[in-house]
Amino acid sequence: MPTDDQARAADELTDVIARFHRRLRAASAAAEDELTPSQVSVVARLGRDGPATTAALARAEIVRPQSMRTTLAALEERGLVDRRPHPTDGRQVVFSLTEQGALLRGTGRRARRGWLAEAIEAELSPADQRRLAEALPVLRRLVP
């Protein structure tokens, strides 16, 4: 059972992450303005992890396969992803980013990175910047 300090830290971290996420979304809104958060997440995952099946994407995004099919259909309709037959299982298809999808991902990523780099420089002292860098491996362990 978590201690009171752990529960407070969890509550504060949840609040900070939610506000952080909203700010990052706002920074890249112009690049990704017509995509839903789920679509943005799938584009990012395909760009980061490479081609994947509907089932693999659904597991990774923690959604039902039916929901992932809807998300992928919308991305495919916009020309951001394409489908190809699975190389070893003819019953499945593999989705990957198109050139247009990769371009959109890059634009949004640059906007988010730009906002965050500026915020780190403007709002954090050099000592705080070092502490932030040191905390990143700890935070990564929370979401393997």
N, CA, C and O of each residue as an XYZ file, in Angstrom:
576
protein
N       0.849     -1.180      0.000
C       0.000      0.000      0.000
C       0.888      1.235      0.000
O       1.826      1.328      0.791
N       0.593      2.188     -0.890
C       1.400      3.406     -0.960
C       1.299      4.226      0.329
O       0.260      4.264      0.988
N       2.400      4.872      0.658
C       2.400      5.779      1.801
C       1.694      7.070      1.409
O       1.408      7.301      0.235
N       1.417      7.910      2.406
C       0.794      9.203      2.123
C       1.684     10.050      1.210
O       1.188     10.726      0.308
N       2.998     10.012      1.446
C       3.924     10.775      0.597
C       3.897     10.269     -0.842
O       3.932     11.069     -1.778
N       3.834      8.957     -1.029
C       3.779      8.389     -2.380
C       2.467      8.765     -3.065
O       2.456      9.084     -4.254
N       1.371      8.729     -2.324
C       0.075      9.101     -2.893
C       0.064     10.575     -3.287
O      -0.457     10.924     -4.347
N       0.629     11.444     -2.452
C       0.702     12.870     -2.788
C       1.574     13.086     -4.022
O       1.230     13.873     -4.904
N       2.701     12.387     -4.079
C       3.581     12.511     -5.242
C       2.860     12.042     -6.502
O       2.994     12.654     -7.561
N       2.099     10.962     -6.387
C       1.343     10.455     -7.540
C       0.303     11.468     -7.991
O       0.139     11.702     -9.188
N      -0.395     12.067     -7.041
C      -1.393     13.086     -7.392
C      -0.746     14.292     -8.074
O      -1.247     14.778     -9.088
N       0.358     14.768     -7.522
C       1.024     15.938     -8.094
C       1.599     15.621     -9.474
O       1.500     16.434    -10.392
N       2.200     14.437     -9.618
C       2.755     14.049    -10.909
C       1.652     13.917    -11.955
O       1.844     14.320    -13.102
N       0.513     13.366    -11.585
C      -0.622     13.244    -12.496
C      -1.073     14.620    -12.977
O      -1.326     14.815    -14.165
N      -1.173     15.560    -12.060
C      -1.583     16.921    -12.417
C      -0.557     17.577    -13.336
O      -0.928     18.183    -14.341
N       0.716     17.465    -13.005
C       1.769     18.089    -13.814
C       1.800     17.478    -15.211
O       1.926     18.196    -16.203
N       1.687     16.162    -15.288
C       1.724     15.498    -16.593
C       0.535     15.916    -17.450
O       0.691     16.136    -18.651
N      -0.635     16.026    -16.859
C      -1.822     16.440    -17.616
C      -1.636     17.858    -18.167
O      -1.935     18.112    -19.333
N      -1.142     18.783    -17.331
C      -0.925     20.153    -17.799
C       0.182     20.194    -18.848
O       0.090     20.934    -19.828
N       1.215     19.407    -18.641
C       2.329     19.321    -19.572
C       1.841     18.816    -20.930
O       2.196     19.358    -21.977
N       1.023     17.771    -20.889
C       0.489     17.189    -22.123
C      -0.362     18.199    -22.886
O      -0.249     18.308    -24.107
N      -1.208     18.931    -22.179
C      -2.036     19.959    -22.838
C      -1.156     21.025    -23.487
O      -1.446     21.479    -24.594
N      -0.093     21.422    -22.811
C       0.792     22.460    -23.354
C       1.539     21.955    -24.582
O       1.704     22.693    -25.553
N       1.992     20.702    -24.547
C       2.663     20.131    -25.715
C       1.714     20.032    -26.900
O       2.092     20.323    -28.035
N       0.477     19.619    -26.630
C      -0.518     19.545    -27.706
C      -0.766     20.914    -28.308
O      -0.883     21.054    -29.525
N      -0.847     21.924    -27.452
C      -1.077     23.283    -27.946
C       0.100     23.746    -28.811
O      -0.098     24.441    -29.807
N       1.314     23.366    -28.434
C       2.503     23.790    -29.192
C       2.493     23.222    -30.603
O       2.981     23.865    -31.532
N       1.944     22.026    -30.772
C       1.958     21.403    -32.100
C       0.592     21.453    -32.777
O       0.369     20.779    -33.783
N      -0.316     22.244    -32.230
C      -1.683     22.278    -32.752
C      -1.745     22.668    -34.220
O      -2.538     22.100    -34.971
N      -0.938     23.610    -34.641
C      -0.988     24.040    -36.043
C      -0.601     22.910    -36.977
O      -1.179     22.769    -38.054
N       0.367     22.106    -36.576
C       0.833     21.016    -37.428
C      -0.167     19.867    -37.462
O      -0.347     19.222    -38.494
N      -0.809     19.619    -36.338
C      -1.657     18.430    -36.221
C      -3.100     18.815    -35.908
O      -3.823     18.042    -35.278
N      -3.528     20.002    -36.342
C      -4.795     20.557    -35.887
C      -6.026     19.747    -36.234
O      -7.045     19.879    -35.556
N      -5.977     18.927    -37.244
C      -7.178     18.187    -37.609
C      -7.145     16.737    -37.138
O      -8.040     15.960    -37.471
N      -6.137     16.367    -36.376
C      -6.042     14.995    -35.878
C      -6.530     14.918    -34.449
O      -6.365     15.860    -33.674
N      -7.136     13.786    -34.102
C      -7.525     13.550    -32.719
C      -6.278     13.171    -31.928
O      -5.265     12.804    -32.524
N      -6.329     13.251    -30.599
C      -5.187     12.811    -29.797
C      -4.794     11.351    -30.088
O      -3.607     11.024    -30.093
N      -5.768     10.485    -30.327
C      -5.464      9.084    -30.644
C      -4.719      8.975    -31.963
O      -3.777      8.192    -32.084
N      -5.130      9.749    -32.942
C      -4.455      9.721    -34.244
C      -3.032     10.247    -34.129
O      -2.110      9.681    -34.716
N      -2.848     11.320    -33.381
C      -1.503     11.868    -33.167
C      -0.621     10.815    -32.502
O       0.540     10.644    -32.876
N      -1.173     10.113    -31.520
C      -0.403      9.093    -30.810
C       0.012      7.951    -31.730
O       1.139      7.466    -31.642
N      -0.883      7.519    -32.609
C      -0.569      6.429    -33.537
C       0.477      6.878    -34.552
O       1.401      6.124    -34.862
N       0.343      8.091    -35.072
C       1.354      8.612    -35.999
C       2.716      8.643    -35.304
O       3.721      8.238    -35.888
N       2.748      9.119    -34.071
C       4.009      9.169    -33.325
C       4.580      7.771    -33.105
O       5.782      7.555    -33.265
N       3.726      6.828    -32.742
C       4.196      5.457    -32.482
C       4.740      4.814    -33.748
O       5.799      4.187    -33.715
N       4.037      4.959    -34.859
C       4.530      4.385    -36.116
C       5.851      5.032    -36.525
O       6.740      4.362    -37.051
N       5.974      6.324    -36.285
C       7.220      7.003    -36.609
C       8.361      6.564    -35.720
O       9.504      6.472    -36.169
N       8.063      6.297    -34.472
C       9.087      5.903    -33.496
C       9.430      4.430    -33.596
O      10.604      4.060    -33.601
N       8.399      3.578    -33.675
C       8.604      2.125    -33.587
C       8.578      1.410    -34.925
O       8.979      0.250    -35.016
N       8.109      2.090    -35.967
C       8.056      1.466    -37.272
C       6.736      0.768    -37.541
O       5.822      0.833    -36.719
N       6.625      0.096    -38.693
C       5.382     -0.544    -39.114
C       4.853     -1.526    -38.069
O       5.618     -2.162    -37.343
N       3.512     -1.632    -38.012
C       2.884     -2.510    -37.022
C       1.506     -2.937    -37.499
O       0.883     -2.282    -38.335
N       1.050     -4.048    -36.948
C      -0.302     -4.530    -37.227
C      -1.306     -3.760    -36.374
O      -0.945     -3.073    -35.418
N      -2.560     -3.893    -36.743
C      -3.632     -3.273    -35.956
C      -3.598     -3.787    -34.528
O      -3.703     -3.007    -33.582
N      -3.450     -5.095    -34.366
C      -3.453     -5.685    -33.027
C      -2.283     -5.171    -32.192
O      -2.453     -4.851    -31.016
N      -1.102     -5.091    -32.794
C       0.069     -4.603    -32.047
C      -0.119     -3.149    -31.638
O       0.228     -2.763    -30.522
N      -0.670     -2.343    -32.542
C      -0.919     -0.942    -32.207
C      -1.968     -0.817    -31.106
O      -1.825      0.003    -30.200
N      -3.015     -1.624    -31.183
C      -4.060     -1.583    -30.152
C      -3.479     -1.930    -28.783
O      -3.781     -1.266    -27.791
N      -2.647     -2.969    -28.730
C      -2.010     -3.340    -27.456
C      -1.125     -2.208    -26.948
O      -1.180     -1.857    -25.769
N      -0.318     -1.641    -27.823
C       0.617     -0.591    -27.425
C      -0.111      0.668    -26.952
O       0.340      1.339    -26.024
N      -1.225      0.981    -27.586
C      -1.977      2.187    -27.250
C      -3.049      1.927    -26.179
O      -3.740      2.847    -25.742
N      -3.170      0.679    -25.774
C      -4.124      0.268    -24.739
C      -5.557      0.639    -25.130
O      -6.290      1.271    -24.369
N      -5.928      0.223    -26.347
C      -7.293      0.407    -26.836
C      -7.768     -0.899    -27.453
O      -6.971     -1.804    -27.700
N      -9.063     -0.993    -27.698
C      -9.609     -2.183    -28.345
C      -9.227     -2.189    -29.820
O      -9.094     -1.128    -30.430
N      -9.049     -3.375    -30.397
C      -8.713     -3.445    -31.825
C      -9.727     -2.713    -32.707
O      -9.344     -2.115    -33.713
N     -11.011     -2.750    -32.348
C     -12.030     -2.053    -33.128
C     -11.758     -0.547    -33.148
O     -11.889      0.096    -34.190
N     -11.382      0.009    -32.001
C     -11.064      1.442    -31.928
C      -9.840      1.756    -32.766
O      -9.793      2.781    -33.446
N      -8.840      0.869    -32.718
C      -7.626      1.097    -33.504
C      -7.938      1.036    -34.993
O      -7.381      1.813    -35.768
N      -8.816      0.129    -35.408
C      -9.195      0.062    -36.824
C      -9.811      1.383    -37.281
O      -9.529      1.852    -38.384
N     -10.644      1.978    -36.444
C     -11.267      3.261    -36.767
C     -10.207      4.357    -36.896
O     -10.239      5.157    -37.831
N      -9.280      4.383    -35.960
C      -8.202      5.373    -35.996
C      -7.361      5.206    -37.253
O      -7.059      6.185    -37.935
N      -6.982      3.972    -37.563
C      -6.157      3.707    -38.745
C      -6.899      4.038    -40.034
O      -6.299      4.541    -40.984
N      -8.196      3.761    -40.072
C      -8.983      4.083    -41.274
C      -8.987      5.593    -41.523
O      -8.865      6.038    -42.664
N      -9.128      6.376    -40.453
C      -9.122      7.833    -40.607
C      -7.752      8.325    -41.074
O      -7.666      9.217    -41.918
N      -6.685      7.747    -40.527
C      -5.332      8.142    -40.943
C      -5.060      7.733    -42.385
O      -4.412      8.462    -43.136
N      -5.559      6.566    -42.764
C      -5.371      6.087    -44.133
C      -6.138      6.983    -45.115
O      -5.635      7.305    -46.191
N      -7.332      7.373    -44.744
C      -8.141      8.240    -45.596
C      -7.455      9.582    -45.837
O      -7.595     10.172    -46.908
N      -6.720     10.057    -44.848
C      -5.999     11.338    -44.981
C      -4.643     11.172    -45.659
O      -3.939     12.154    -45.893
N      -4.277      9.929    -45.974
C      -3.005      9.681    -46.656
C      -1.797      9.697    -45.741
O      -0.668      9.878    -46.199
N      -2.029      9.505    -44.440
C      -0.923      9.559    -43.476
C      -0.318      8.186    -43.195
O       0.837      8.085    -42.780
N      -1.096      7.134    -43.421
C      -0.586      5.762    -43.270
C      -0.996      4.958    -44.493
O      -1.960      5.286    -45.184
N      -0.246      3.905    -44.739
C      -0.671      2.971    -45.778
C      -0.560      1.555    -45.224
O       0.097      1.304    -44.214
N      -1.218      0.655    -45.914
C      -1.249     -0.741    -45.469
C      -0.584     -1.615    -46.512
O      -0.657     -1.370    -47.716
N       0.069     -2.648    -45.995
C       0.698     -3.648    -46.861
C       0.421     -5.013    -46.262
O       0.185     -5.128    -45.060
N       0.447     -6.047    -47.086
C       0.265     -7.394    -46.532
C       1.381     -7.725    -45.539
O       2.534     -7.336    -45.726
N       1.017     -8.441    -44.494
C       2.007     -8.908    -43.519
C       2.965     -9.844    -44.230
O       2.524    -10.675    -45.024
N       4.266     -9.739    -43.972
C       5.231    -10.552    -44.729
C       5.120    -12.058    -44.499
O       5.504    -12.839    -45.369
N       4.599    -12.481    -43.337
C       4.529    -13.923    -43.066
C       3.128    -14.427    -42.765
O       2.904    -15.638    -42.774
N       2.182    -13.542    -42.500
C       0.818    -13.951    -42.154
C      -0.155    -13.246    -43.087
O      -0.468    -12.072    -42.889
N      -0.623    -13.944    -44.083
C      -1.499    -13.367    -45.087
C      -2.822    -12.849    -44.560
O      -3.514    -12.112    -45.263
N      -3.195    -13.216    -43.334
C      -4.458    -12.743    -42.753
C      -4.339    -11.343    -42.179
O      -5.352    -10.705    -41.892
N      -3.125    -10.857    -42.007
C      -2.919     -9.561    -41.368
C      -2.354     -8.543    -42.359
O      -1.839     -8.889    -43.422
N      -2.473     -7.278    -41.966
C      -1.827     -6.204    -42.718
C      -0.944     -5.426    -41.762
O      -1.144     -5.433    -40.547
N       0.034     -4.758    -42.341
C       0.970     -3.951    -41.565
C       0.792     -2.501    -42.005
O       0.752     -2.200    -43.198
N       0.686     -1.619    -41.031
C       0.531     -0.193    -41.303
C       1.859      0.516    -41.081
O       2.611      0.199    -40.159
N       2.123      1.478    -41.946
C       3.323      2.309    -41.793
C       2.982      3.728    -42.202
O       1.975      3.974    -42.866
N       3.837      4.663    -41.798
C       3.628      6.059    -42.172
C       3.943      6.262    -43.644
O       4.883      5.673    -44.180
N       3.161      7.084    -44.276
C       3.481      7.531    -45.632
C       4.479      8.692    -45.500
O       4.793      9.134    -44.395
N       4.954      9.161    -46.617
C       5.841     10.332    -46.599
C       5.117     11.523    -45.973
O       5.703     12.280    -45.198
N       3.843     11.679    -46.315
C       3.051     12.776    -45.756
C       2.891     12.618    -44.238
O       2.954     13.601    -43.499
N       2.684     11.380    -43.779
C       2.573     11.131    -42.339
C       3.863     11.438    -41.608
O       3.843     12.024    -40.526
N       4.996     11.041    -42.196
C       6.291     11.317    -41.580
C       6.550     12.821    -41.524
O       7.096     13.327    -40.543
N       6.157     13.529    -42.579
C       6.338     14.974    -42.611
C       5.504     15.641    -41.518
O       5.996     16.520    -40.810
N       4.252     15.230    -41.379
C       3.385     15.781    -40.344
C       3.961     15.509    -38.963
O       3.980     16.393    -38.106
N       4.432     14.280    -38.747
C       5.027     13.924    -37.449
C       6.230     14.809    -37.151
O       6.390     15.294    -36.031
N       7.062     15.014    -38.144
C       8.247     15.846    -37.942
C       7.907     17.283    -37.614
O       8.559     17.901    -36.772
N       6.897     17.819    -38.267
C       6.486     19.201    -38.019
C       5.977     19.359    -36.589
O       6.367     20.289    -35.884
N       5.107     18.449    -36.167
C       4.587     18.510    -34.806
C       5.680     18.312    -33.768
O       5.707     18.989    -32.741
N       6.567     17.389    -34.044
C       7.661     17.113    -33.105
C       8.577     18.330    -32.965
O       8.984     18.678    -31.857
N       8.897     18.970    -34.076
C       9.752     20.163    -34.007
C       9.065     21.277    -33.213
O       9.723     21.986    -32.452
N       7.755     21.438    -33.380
C       7.029     22.473    -32.639
C       7.058     22.179    -31.137
O       7.294     23.077    -30.329
N       6.817     20.919    -30.768
C       6.852     20.553    -29.340
C       8.249     20.738    -28.762
O       8.416     21.308    -27.683
N       9.249     20.252    -29.489
C      10.635     20.369    -29.025
C      11.019     21.834    -28.865
O      11.659     22.205    -27.881
N      10.631     22.668    -29.829
C      10.959     24.087    -29.757
C      10.364     24.744    -28.531
O      11.049     25.474    -27.816
N       9.068     24.484    -28.283
C       8.441     25.077    -27.101
C       9.140     24.596    -25.840
O       9.457     25.398    -24.961
N       9.381     23.301    -25.746
C       9.950     22.748    -24.520
C      11.386     23.226    -24.294
O      11.753     23.559    -23.167
N      12.192     23.262    -25.340
C      13.575     23.741    -25.190
C      13.585     25.194    -24.726
O      14.382     25.566    -23.865
N      12.714     26.005    -25.286
C      12.629     27.410    -24.860
C      12.170     27.519    -23.413
O      12.701     28.333    -22.657
N      11.191     26.712    -23.019
C      10.700     26.750    -21.640
C      11.791     26.309    -20.661
O      11.952     26.910    -19.599
N      12.527     25.278    -21.011
C      13.619     24.811    -20.142
C      14.654     25.919    -19.973
O      15.105     26.189    -18.860
N      15.030     26.559    -21.078
C      16.029     27.628    -21.011
C      15.514     28.822    -20.202
O      16.245     29.376    -19.381
N      14.271     29.215    -20.429
C      13.737     30.420    -19.800
C      13.350     30.226    -18.335
O      13.509     31.137    -17.523
N      12.846     29.045    -17.999
C      12.254     28.855    -16.675
C      13.132     28.114    -15.671
O      12.885     28.191    -14.468
N      14.142     27.405    -16.139
C      14.946     26.586    -15.227
C      16.379     27.097    -15.141
O      16.998     27.444    -16.146
N      16.880     27.132    -13.931
C      18.286     27.490    -13.732
C      19.154     26.349    -14.265
O      18.650     25.247    -14.484
N      20.448     26.592    -14.476
C      21.325     25.492    -14.904
C      21.285     24.302    -13.941
O      21.336     23.153    -14.381
N      21.197     24.560    -12.653
C      21.116     23.461    -11.679
C      19.815     22.678    -11.851
O      19.812     21.449    -11.787
N      18.702     23.400    -12.072
C      17.418     22.725    -12.303
C      17.444     21.937    -13.611
O      16.861     20.856    -13.698
N      18.107     22.468    -14.614
C      18.226     21.749    -15.884
C      18.976     20.435    -15.688
O      18.605     19.416    -16.270
N      20.020     20.454    -14.878
C      20.758     19.209    -14.585
C      19.873     18.226    -13.821
O      19.871     17.031    -14.117
N      19.119     18.728    -12.835
C      18.224     17.844    -12.069
C      17.156     17.226    -12.973
O      16.809     16.054    -12.829
N      16.646     18.022    -13.897
C      15.668     17.494    -14.848
C      16.286     16.374    -15.676
O      15.679     15.315    -15.835
N      17.475     16.594    -16.199
C      18.157     15.561    -16.992
C      18.398     14.304    -16.160
O      18.277     13.191    -16.673
N      18.736     14.468    -14.893
C      18.976     13.321    -14.013
C      17.686     12.573    -13.686
O      17.722     11.371    -13.420
N      16.546     13.269    -13.701
C      15.258     12.637    -13.369
C      14.686     11.823    -14.531
O      13.852     10.944    -14.313
N      15.118     12.100    -15.749
C      14.534     11.431    -16.912
C      14.645      9.903    -16.854
O      13.651      9.231    -17.128
N      15.791      9.322    -16.515
C      15.842      7.851    -16.430
C      14.879      7.281    -15.376
O      14.331      6.194    -15.556
N      14.679      8.013    -14.289
C      13.745      7.572    -13.248
C      12.323      7.577    -13.801
O      11.574      6.621    -13.599
N      11.953      8.638    -14.491
C      10.608      8.722    -15.072
C      10.399      7.639    -16.137
O       9.318      7.058    -16.228
N      11.425      7.373    -16.933
C      11.304      6.327    -17.964
C      10.989      4.965    -17.353
O      10.285      4.161    -17.964
N      11.501      4.702    -16.161
C      11.242      3.397    -15.512
C       9.761      3.240    -15.138
O       9.282      2.116    -14.983
N       9.044      4.338    -14.994
C       7.617      4.258    -14.656
C       6.774      3.822    -15.844
O       5.673      3.302    -15.664
N       7.278      4.029    -17.061
C       6.524      3.672    -18.267
C       7.421      2.889    -19.212
O       7.860      3.410    -20.237
N       7.694      1.619    -18.861
C       8.592      0.814    -19.709
C       8.026      0.562    -21.093
O       8.668     -0.097    -21.911
